Amino acid sequence: MGQSLVKNYIHIVFSTKNHKPIIPSAYEEELHSYLGGICKNLDCQPIKIGGYNDHIHILCMLSKKIALMKLVEEVKSHSSKWMKTKDVSLRNFYWQDGYGTFSVNPSEVDIVVAYIANQYKHHSKISFQEEYRAFLKKYNVDYDERYVWG
């Protein structure tokens, strides 16, 4: 086969440091756009970006030109620096050290898009920690509770 053909839908989830609700609603839409721009610059077409006041969800196509770990590193580092420029109150803005990434079946992309779009409604019922544990269970990820939230 002469061509390298790739189509990987990736759902990325990460939280603010210590899961503090410090993403101001005033900057939320701009943050989502900024995150999408980082993804685009890395040839990882964003499909849907959303979140809540303490975490982010990114659904994108993973480019064949970049490792997943590098994509997440770039997204988190650039957006953290950017957030610090938005307001004096955000000078200590950081993302958590870890992250979760999950592959998405092409037939379920619309479901994930709707899920990300409804974060405020979703989090009126459950916390980020409950949501994240549910992802880990759904994707059968082994984890140690002591290290997930650090």
C-alpha positions as a Markdown table, in Angstrom:
| # | Residue | x | y | z |
|---|---|---|---|---|
| 1 | Met | 0.0 | 0.0 | 0.0 |
| 2 | Gly | 1.6 | 3.3 | -1.1 |
| 3 | Gln | -0.5 | 5.7 | 0.9 |
| 4 | Ser | -0.7 | 6.3 | 4.6 |
| 5 | Leu | -4.4 | 6.8 | 5.3 |
| 6 | Val | -5.4 | 7.7 | 8.8 |
| 7 | Lys | -8.7 | 8.8 | 10.4 |
| 8 | Asn | -8.5 | 8.7 | 14.2 |
| 9 | Tyr | -11.2 | 10.5 | 16.2 |
| 10 | Ile | -9.8 | 11.4 | 19.7 |
| 11 | His | -11.7 | 12.6 | 22.7 |
| 12 | Ile | -9.3 | 14.4 | 25.1 |
| 13 | Val | -10.3 | 15.3 | 28.6 |
| 14 | Phe | -8.2 | 17.3 | 31.2 |
| 15 | Ser | -8.9 | 19.4 | 34.3 |
| 16 | Thr | -7.6 | 22.5 | 35.9 |
| 17 | Lys | -5.0 | 22.0 | 38.6 |
| 18 | Asn | -6.7 | 20.5 | 41.7 |
| 19 | His | -10.0 | 20.6 | 39.8 |
| 20 | Lys | -10.6 | 24.1 | 40.8 |
| 21 | Pro | -13.6 | 25.8 | 39.1 |
| 22 | Ile | -11.4 | 28.7 | 37.7 |
| 23 | Ile | -12.3 | 28.8 | 34.0 |
| 24 | Pro | -14.3 | 32.1 | 33.9 |
| 25 | Ser | -17.5 | 31.9 | 31.8 |
| 26 | Ala | -16.4 | 35.3 | 30.3 |
| 27 | Tyr | -13.4 | 33.6 | 28.7 |
| 28 | Glu | -14.9 | 30.1 | 28.1 |
| 29 | Glu | -15.9 | 30.6 | 24.4 |
| 30 | Glu | -12.6 | 32.3 | 23.6 |
| 31 | Leu | -10.6 | 29.5 | 25.4 |
| 32 | His | -12.5 | 26.9 | 23.3 |
| 33 | Ser | -11.6 | 28.8 | 20.1 |
| 34 | Tyr | -8.0 | 29.1 | 21.2 |
| 35 | Leu | -7.8 | 25.4 | 21.9 |
| 36 | Gly | -9.3 | 24.7 | 18.5 |
| 37 | Gly | -6.7 | 27.0 | 16.9 |
| 38 | Ile | -3.8 | 25.1 | 18.6 |
| 39 | Cys | -5.3 | 21.8 | 17.2 |
| 40 | Lys | -5.6 | 23.3 | 13.7 |
| 41 | Asn | -2.0 | 24.5 | 13.8 |
| 42 | Leu | -1.0 | 21.0 | 14.6 |
| 43 | Asp | -3.1 | 19.5 | 11.7 |
| 44 | Cys | -5.5 | 18.0 | 14.2 |
| 45 | Gln | -8.9 | 19.2 | 12.9 |
| 46 | Pro | -11.1 | 20.1 | 15.9 |
| 47 | Ile | -14.6 | 18.8 | 15.8 |
| 48 | Lys | -16.1 | 20.0 | 19.1 |
| 49 | Ile | -14.5 | 21.7 | 22.1 |
| 50 | Gly | -16.3 | 22.4 | 25.3 |
| 51 | Gly | -16.2 | 21.9 | 29.0 |
| 52 | Tyr | -17.1 | 23.3 | 32.3 |
| 53 | Asn | -15.5 | 25.6 | 34.9 |
| 54 | Asp | -13.0 | 23.0 | 35.9 |
| 55 | His | -12.2 | 20.9 | 32.8 |
| 56 | Ile | -12.1 | 20.7 | 29.0 |
| 57 | His | -13.2 | 18.2 | 26.4 |
| 58 | Ile | -11.7 | 18.2 | 22.9 |
| 59 | Leu | -12.9 | 16.0 | 20.1 |
| 60 | Cys | -10.6 | 16.2 | 17.2 |
| 61 | Met | -9.0 | 14.2 | 14.4 |
| 62 | Leu | -5.5 | 13.1 | 15.3 |
| 63 | Ser | -3.0 | 13.9 | 12.5 |
| 64 | Lys | -0.7 | 11.2 | 11.3 |
| 65 | Lys | 2.1 | 13.9 | 11.7 |
| 66 | Ile | 2.0 | 14.2 | 15.5 |
| 67 | Ala | 2.0 | 11.8 | 18.5 |
| 68 | Leu | -1.0 | 12.1 | 20.8 |
| 69 | Met | 1.1 | 12.9 | 23.8 |
| 70 | Lys | 2.7 | 15.8 | 21.9 |
| 71 | Leu | -0.7 | 17.2 | 20.8 |
| 72 | Val | -1.9 | 17.2 | 24.5 |
| 73 | Glu | 1.3 | 18.7 | 25.7 |
| 74 | Glu | 1.1 | 21.5 | 23.1 |
| 75 | Val | -2.6 | 22.2 | 23.8 |
| 76 | Lys | -2.2 | 22.4 | 27.5 |
| 77 | Ser | 1.1 | 24.4 | 27.6 |
| 78 | His | 0.0 | 27.0 | 25.1 |
| 79 | Ser | -3.5 | 27.4 | 26.5 |
| 80 | Ser | -2.3 | 27.7 | 30.1 |
| 81 | Lys | 0.1 | 30.5 | 29.1 |
| 82 | Trp | -2.7 | 32.2 | 27.1 |
| 83 | Met | -5.1 | 32.0 | 30.1 |
| 84 | Lys | -2.6 | 33.8 | 32.3 |
| 85 | Thr | -2.6 | 36.8 | 30.0 |
| 86 | Lys | -6.4 | 37.2 | 30.1 |
| 87 | Asp | -6.7 | 38.5 | 33.6 |
| 88 | Val | -4.6 | 39.2 | 36.7 |
| 89 | Ser | -6.8 | 36.7 | 38.7 |
| 90 | Leu | -5.6 | 34.0 | 36.3 |
| 91 | Arg | -1.9 | 34.5 | 36.8 |
| 92 | Asn | -1.7 | 31.1 | 38.7 |
| 93 | Phe | -3.8 | 29.2 | 36.1 |
| 94 | Tyr | -2.6 | 25.7 | 35.5 |
| 95 | Trp | -3.9 | 22.5 | 34.0 |
| 96 | Gln | -3.6 | 19.2 | 35.9 |
| 97 | Asp | -0.5 | 17.1 | 35.1 |
| 98 | Gly | -2.4 | 14.2 | 33.6 |
| 99 | Tyr | -5.1 | 13.8 | 31.0 |
| 100 | Gly | -7.4 | 11.2 | 29.5 |
| 101 | Thr | -7.7 | 10.4 | 25.8 |
| 102 | Phe | -10.2 | 8.0 | 24.3 |
| 103 | Ser | -10.7 | 6.8 | 20.8 |
| 104 | Val | -14.1 | 7.5 | 19.3 |
| 105 | Asn | -15.8 | 5.2 | 16.8 |
| 106 | Pro | -16.8 | 7.2 | 13.7 |
| 107 | Ser | -20.4 | 6.1 | 14.2 |
| 108 | Glu | -20.4 | 7.7 | 17.6 |
| 109 | Val | -18.9 | 11.1 | 16.7 |
| 110 | Asp | -22.4 | 12.8 | 16.8 |
| 111 | Ile | -23.0 | 11.4 | 20.3 |
| 112 | Val | -19.7 | 12.7 | 21.6 |
| 113 | Val | -20.4 | 16.1 | 19.9 |
| 114 | Ala | -23.8 | 16.3 | 21.7 |
| 115 | Tyr | -22.2 | 15.2 | 25.0 |
| 116 | Ile | -19.6 | 17.9 | 24.8 |
| 117 | Ala | -22.2 | 20.5 | 23.8 |
| 118 | Asn | -24.3 | 19.7 | 26.9 |
| 119 | Gln | -21.6 | 20.0 | 29.6 |
| 120 | Tyr | -23.5 | 22.5 | 31.7 |
| 121 | Lys | -26.6 | 20.4 | 31.8 |
| 122 | His | -24.6 | 17.3 | 32.4 |
| 123 | His | -22.6 | 18.8 | 35.3 |
| 124 | Ser | -25.7 | 20.0 | 37.1 |
| 125 | Lys | -26.1 | 16.3 | 37.9 |
| 126 | Ile | -22.6 | 14.9 | 38.3 |
| 127 | Ser | -19.1 | 16.1 | 39.2 |
| 128 | Phe | -16.1 | 16.0 | 36.9 |
| 129 | Gln | -14.7 | 13.2 | 39.0 |
| 130 | Glu | -17.8 | 11.1 | 38.5 |
| 131 | Glu | -17.8 | 11.8 | 34.8 |
| 132 | Tyr | -14.1 | 10.9 | 34.5 |
| 133 | Arg | -14.5 | 7.7 | 36.4 |
| 134 | Ala | -17.4 | 6.8 | 34.0 |
| 135 | Phe | -15.1 | 7.3 | 31.0 |
| 136 | Leu | -12.4 | 5.1 | 32.6 |
| 137 | Lys | -15.0 | 2.4 | 33.3 |
| 138 | Lys | -16.5 | 2.6 | 29.8 |
| 139 | Tyr | -13.1 | 2.3 | 28.1 |
| 140 | Asn | -12.0 | -0.4 | 30.5 |
| 141 | Val | -9.0 | 1.7 | 31.7 |
| 142 | Asp | -7.1 | 0.3 | 34.7 |
| 143 | Tyr | -6.2 | 3.1 | 37.1 |
| 144 | Asp | -5.1 | 3.8 | 40.6 |
| 145 | Glu | -7.4 | 6.3 | 42.3 |
| 146 | Arg | -4.5 | 7.8 | 44.3 |
| 147 | Tyr | -2.9 | 9.1 | 41.1 |
| 148 | Val | -5.8 | 10.1 | 39.0 |
| 149 | Trp | -6.5 | 13.4 | 40.7 |
| 150 | Gly | -3.0 | 14.6 | 41.4 |
